[in-house]
Amino acid sequence: MGAKNWKLTGNNLESEIEAIQQRFALPRPIAVYFAARGIGPEQITDFLNPRLANLSDPYRFPGIEAAAKRLWEAIARREPILIHGDYDTDGITASALLAFVLAQNGGTVHSFIPHRFDDGYGFTPESLGKALDLFGPCGVLVTVDCGITSCDAVNDAISRGIDVIVTDHHEAGQELPRAIAIINPKVYPELADLQVLSGAGAAFKLSHAFVKYGREHNLGGFQTRLEEVLDYVALGTVADIVPLLGENRIMVKHGIDALRRQIRPGVRALIESSRLRSELTPSDITFRLAPRINAAGRVGDANVALQLLESEHIVEAYDCASKLENFNRVRQEKEQEIYQEARRQIEEHLAWQSPYSLLVAGRDWHQGVIGIVASRLARDYNRPTIVLTVQGNEAYGSGRSVACLNLVEVLSRTSHLLERYGGHPMAVGVGLKTDRIADFFEAMDKEIRSQISPADLEDFIAYDGEAELQDMTADFFEYLAKLSPFGHSNPKPVYRFNDLKVVRCGAVGGGSHTRGILQGKFGSIDFIAFNRSPAEFSGKLLDVLATPQLNRHQGAETPQLNIIDIREAY
């Protein structure tokens, strides 16, 4: 018990907590949450009421108005518009979103999703040629979730007489593509508040500008309700693990509502095939919906997922959802096989490893699932991790970071050993010659050591502050719901409850979990503890870290604590 350190998120916050409580008449644990997360009084009202009206003007993006004008010109001239996407959930949903908005306003739209193994990653001259062979000539090409480093491909398109609009959210290179507009917040320092956008979020900004321009110039867009494409934004944003703060939080909040309404046949079929029966949450996207969409691009054809999301007929949607289910089953099998082999390498010291980083490699490991394996290993060992598949004299892989380490920056400083690299601070892709793996690991590990300390890799559980059982009122749970959606950078609140007596406990879930009742000085509450046995609780006085929640069962809602960690009280 208590193997991990417990770390209070903020110290000496009592004056802030009291000020927030008094000004907004909030339950104390809610005030604790705001103080611990650094959400000040001027932000609290909007945080509790994330309104679509608070989304910023899309015209803030330099060049976006020109991009919107060019899209309306293409519609007026009946020029085909080609969307070049990506094969993950973010890229697929961004493609579906933009295609829907353009087609609804008279556009002739084709979406090209590259094949992970046949086409590789991103917008390239080869993928451009393949898309044009497939769909024929176009007047305008829009990239979504890719393109910011695709200077050669953009130049190729320009030479063919195609105007290119880039929408992306990845880090830019030293040279920017010669597009008529670049809709990527990371390119513009003045858009610092939008740099957390996903690819779907960037595509939404272009869609918003397109509709706004159409209405201002009486060209169209009047029948388009942008709130009804936020289901796409929610899927892409949550799946891409970008912070659920600022405008992301607003879009995901309303996008989750749209997903719950199941306004698209494809969404309905996906939710049913995922066997989701409770009220949908961001964690359901992370663990149930997105893996099925991603599985198509990982082990099959990502166009099946695009077809599902764009389907207008429920029979077709069910057929696509069934295919995704099969892809996901294959993905799970391959992932587990590689994960177990990677764990064996690490435990037997056959991998490249140090207290600061990990690198594992296997011959012909399935390239579509090594990113998931990297995520699991980084979480298991709490170290930045690279997983490579070796194919001949080439190695391709994915990396995942931890703590505050920007893995893209690390790779940029070791780029002389790489053939290619790119991605986000927390998730990257790499390619290198097999004979350079050892040198790359040594250089990467050295760079990581220069950027983080052992304290950064400390395995701890953060909690927002202390709470009492009598704080778990109906008013508290009403406000708790307003703090959602929870996810990256806005995790569920975790509170410390001290000196609790275990009144009753017993095994549930086939003996794997424990359910019971905890009692404090001024009240009692139900609890659930996953992956813990009753023996850890019986007859003990405990301090616990827990997330409060409402347990919904047969129409009734009962407050309970979801136990994260426990230790004996002293």
HELIX and SHEET records of a PDB file:
HELIX    1   1 GLU A   14  PHE A   24  1                                  11    
HELIX    2   2 ARG A   28  ARG A   37  1                                  10    
HELIX    3   3 PRO A   41  LEU A   48  1                                   8    
HELIX    4   4 LEU A   52  ASN A   54  5                                   3    
HELIX    5   5 PRO A   58  ARG A   60  5                                   3    
HELIX    6   6 ILE A   64  ALA A   76  1                                  13    
HELIX    7   7 THR A   89  GLN A  104  1                                  16    
HELIX    8   8 PRO A  125  PHE A  135  1                                  11    
HELIX    9   9 CYS A  151  SER A  159  1                                   9    
HELIX   10  10 PRO A  185  VAL A  187  5                                   3    
HELIX   11  11 PRO A  189  LEU A  194  5                                   6    
HELIX   12  12 GLY A  199  GLU A  216  1                                  18    
HELIX   13  13 LEU A  226  VAL A  229  5                                   4    
HELIX   14  14 LEU A  230  ALA A  239  1                                  10    
HELIX   15  15 GLY A  246  ARG A  261  1                                  16    
HELIX   16  16 PRO A  265  SER A  273  1                                   9    
HELIX   17  17 PRO A  282  ASP A  284  1                                   3    
HELIX   18  18 ILE A  285  LEU A  289  3                                   5    
HELIX   19  19 ALA A  290  VAL A  299  1                                  10    
HELIX   20  20 ALA A  302  GLU A  310  1                                   9    
HELIX   21  21 ILE A  314  GLU A  347  1                                  34    
HELIX   22  22 ILE A  370  TYR A  381  1                                  12    
HELIX   23  23 LEU A  407  SER A  412  1                                   6    
HELIX   24  24 SER A  415  LEU A  417  5                                   3    
HELIX   25  25 THR A  434  ARG A  436  5                                   3    
HELIX   26  26 ILE A  437  GLN A  451  1                                  15    
HELIX   27  27 PRO A  454  LEU A  457  5                                   4    
HELIX   28  28 LEU A  469  ASP A  471  5                                   3    
HELIX   29  29 ALA A  474  LYS A  482  1                                   9    
HELIX   30  30 PRO A  534  GLU A  536  5                                   3    
SHEET    1   A 2 ASN A   5  LEU A   8  0                                        
SHEET    2   A 2 PHE A 460  TYR A 463  1                                        
SHEET    1   B 5 VAL A 109  PHE A 112  0                                        
SHEET    2   B 5 ILE A  81  HIS A  84  1                                        
SHEET    3   B 5 VAL A 140  THR A 143  1                                        
SHEET    4   B 5 ASP A 163  THR A 167  1                                        
SHEET    5   B 5 ALA A 181  ILE A 183  1                                        
SHEET    1   C 6 TRP A 352  GLN A 353  0                                        
SHEET    2   C 6 LEU A 358  ARG A 363 -1                                        
SHEET    3   C 6 THR A 385  GLN A 391  1                                        
SHEET    4   C 6 GLU A 394  ARG A 400 -1                                        
SHEET    5   C 6 ALA A 427  LYS A 433 -1                                        
SHEET    6   C 6 ARG A 420  GLY A 423 -1                                        
SHEET    1   D 6 GLY A 465  GLU A 466  0                                        
SHEET    2   D 6 TYR A 495  VAL A 508  1                                        
SHEET    3   D 6 HIS A 513  GLY A 520 -1                                        
SHEET    4   D 6 GLY A 523  ALA A 529 -1                                        
SHEET    5   D 6 ALA A 556  GLU A 568  1                                        
SHEET    6   D 6 LEU A 541  HIS A 553 -1                                        
END                                                                             
